[in-house]
């Protein structure tokens, strides 16, 4: 999962190259599918963070 602007993209590692502090996506990547995968990851990850914080606040 990589962040591009305000979006998260699910991109296979074989398509990622590092250029300094920048990650470059190389090759053919289905942009729509990458955005769907990234959004699904974001929703699941942020749900877990919110859930974990709620447990900490409740003392569990």
Backbone bond lengths (Angstrom), bond angles and torsions (degrees), N, CA, C in turn:
res aa  C-N    CA-C-N  psi(-1)  N-CA   C-N-CA  omega(-1)  CA-C   N-CA-C  phi
1 X - - - 1.451 - - 1.530 107.51 -
2 X 1.315 116.06 128.59 1.459 120.47 176.22 1.520 108.80 -125.95
3 X 1.319 115.70 153.16 1.464 120.54 179.16 1.519 108.26 -99.85
4 X 1.329 115.03 130.69 1.456 121.61 177.90 1.521 107.31 -129.39
5 X 1.315 116.78 102.98 1.465 120.08 -175.01 1.514 109.37 66.28
6 X 1.329 116.55 -122.47 1.467 121.24 178.07 1.520 112.04 -95.46
7 X 1.329 117.48 0.04 1.464 121.78 -175.50 1.520 111.29 -106.10
8 X 1.320 114.80 154.33 1.458 122.46 171.79 1.519 107.05 -110.48
9 X 1.331 116.31 138.22 1.458 121.47 -177.56 1.524 110.11 -123.45
10 X 1.316 115.87 134.69 1.457 121.41 173.89 1.517 108.24 -91.81
11 X 1.321 116.97 106.03 1.462 122.02 -176.12 1.526 108.48 -127.08
12 X 1.345 117.77 130.06 1.467 120.25 177.67 1.534 111.08 -59.00
13 X 1.325 116.18 141.70 1.464 120.65 -177.69 1.524 113.04 -58.65
14 X 1.319 117.76 -28.37 1.468 119.15 -179.27 1.528 111.62 -65.35
15 X 1.327 117.66 -15.61 1.463 121.76 178.99 1.528 112.89 -97.71
16 X 1.324 117.52 2.70 1.462 121.65 -175.77 1.523 110.10 -106.54
17 X 1.332 115.89 130.39 1.458 121.58 172.82 1.518 108.03 -127.19
18 X 1.318 115.52 144.10 1.457 121.14 -179.10 1.522 109.20 -95.81
19 X 1.318 115.77 130.68 1.465 121.01 176.07 1.522 107.34 -131.26
20 X 1.321 115.91 90.81 1.463 120.26 -174.57 1.516 109.66 68.03
21 X 1.331 116.30 -125.40 1.463 120.89 179.18 1.523 111.71 -92.66
22 X 1.330 116.76 7.39 1.463 121.74 -176.94 1.521 110.44 -110.85
23 X 1.329 116.48 139.70 1.458 121.32 172.66 1.519 108.23 -99.30
24 X 1.319 116.38 129.66 1.458 121.70 178.58 1.518 109.43 -106.67
25 X 1.317 116.29 136.66 1.457 121.37 175.45 1.521 106.86 -96.74
26 X 1.331 116.18 121.68 1.466 122.36 -177.26 1.520 110.02 -114.15
27 X 1.313 116.15 153.60 1.456 121.31 175.94 1.516 112.16 84.49
28 X 1.324 114.49 -170.38 1.461 120.93 -178.67 1.520 109.86 -88.01
29 X 1.316 115.77 120.16 1.461 122.21 179.55 1.520 107.43 -129.32
30 X 1.317 116.68 133.14 1.465 121.63 177.08 1.528 107.82 -77.05
31 X 1.334 116.38 102.66 1.469 122.14 -175.49 1.525 111.76 -58.23
32 X 1.334 117.06 -43.16 1.468 120.22 -179.28 1.527 111.18 -62.37
33 X 1.330 116.27 -45.50 1.465 120.37 -179.99 1.530 110.60 -65.75
34 X 1.331 117.15 -39.39 1.465 121.10 178.72 1.526 110.49 -62.49
35 X 1.338 117.26 -40.29 1.467 120.86 178.87 1.528 111.09 -67.80
36 X 1.326 117.29 -40.38 1.471 121.16 179.01 1.527 110.03 -63.47
37 X 1.334 116.49 -46.16 1.464 120.35 179.52 1.527 110.92 -63.30
38 X 1.320 116.79 -41.35 1.457 120.97 179.40 1.516 112.18 -65.05
39 X 1.328 117.05 -41.11 1.463 120.93 179.32 1.525 110.73 -67.19
40 X 1.323 116.73 -39.89 1.464 120.42 177.53 1.528 109.95 -61.73
41 X 1.323 116.55 -44.13 1.462 120.89 178.41 1.524 110.58 -61.55
42 X 1.349 116.65 -44.79 1.465 121.00 -178.99 1.521 111.14 -60.22
43 X 1.325 116.75 -45.93 1.462 120.21 -178.98 1.526 110.99 -62.48
44 X 1.327 117.14 -44.01 1.468 120.72 -179.68 1.526 111.07 -67.37
45 X 1.321 117.40 -41.47 1.465 121.16 -177.49 1.518 111.54 -68.38
46 X 1.328 117.39 -45.04 1.454 119.99 -178.51 1.519 111.00 -70.82
47 X 1.333 117.46 -29.60 1.461 120.69 175.79 1.525 109.31 -64.53
48 X 1.336 117.31 -42.32 1.463 121.66 178.79 1.523 110.69 -64.39
49 X 1.316 117.91 -41.16 1.462 121.35 -179.75 1.520 109.89 -63.96
50 X 1.331 117.09 -46.19 1.461 120.69 178.84 1.521 110.31 -62.33
51 X 1.335 116.88 -41.41 1.461 121.80 179.81 1.527 110.11 -63.99
52 X 1.333 116.85 -45.03 1.466 121.07 179.55 1.524 110.90 -62.55
53 X 1.323 118.13 -42.09 1.464 121.45 179.31 1.518 111.11 -65.21
54 X 1.321 118.11 -37.48 1.465 121.64 179.02 1.526 109.77 -63.86
55 X 1.333 116.93 -40.34 1.461 120.75 178.61 1.523 110.79 -65.30
56 X 1.337 117.35 -40.29 1.459 120.68 179.53 1.525 110.22 -64.18
57 X 1.320 116.76 -40.37 1.460 120.74 -179.21 1.523 111.95 -69.97
58 X 1.331 117.45 -28.49 1.460 121.66 179.62 1.527 111.88 -86.58
59 X 1.318 116.58 -7.47 1.456 120.17 178.98 1.514 114.06 84.01
60 X 1.315 117.77 15.98 1.464 120.92 178.33 1.497 110.61 -93.38
